[in-house]
Amino acid sequence: MPITSFRGEKSVAEIADFMFERLTPKQREKAEAAILKANPRLNDLSTLPRGAVLQVPDVPELRPKARRTADDPPARIASEIGEALTGYGQQLAQRTQQGQADNKAHSALIRSDAFKRALEKSPELKEQAALTTKALELRGKELAERAKTVEAAIQGMLKDLKAASA
């Protein structure tokens, strides 16, 4: 049975008009009865929260509206989560690339002739530069590993979402 969501309609007749096309008064009565039978919670609309899942009853002589029957909340939510995960993955990839580019730039600066000349004047700074170089190398490796781990997790979640919504 197809489903849709409750959007705050004020009456079951209004819900019927949203679910089915071109209802005559007699068809509307039949649709309302079928909707109430499939969704007993609709007896008191004031207690029903927006977004509540409603079943669209199968009434052979009535034609459901395509936009309402296609409105599958679980699939819509899965799609939105998938889009958010994909967006996050792209954002993470950009940040990782920027972090690695920053590491390269800092490493190049430390290896530059001008920087080396400046370090010759202070042994403490030379030692600090060596420690910084090691930290930059470690950070580069950690960035790559973290990005790979998160990307694998995102791909796994997207695969699970696709399987669950199929």
Secondary structure, 3 states (H helix, E strand, C coil): CCEEECCCCCCHHHHHHHHECCCCHHHHHHHHHHHHHHCHHHHCHHHCCCCCEEECCCCCCCCECHHHHCCCHHHHHHHHHHHHHHHHHHHHHHHHHHHHHHHHHHHHHHHCHHHHHHHHCCHHHHHHHHHHHHHHHHHHHHHHHHHHHHHHHHHHHHHHHHHHHC
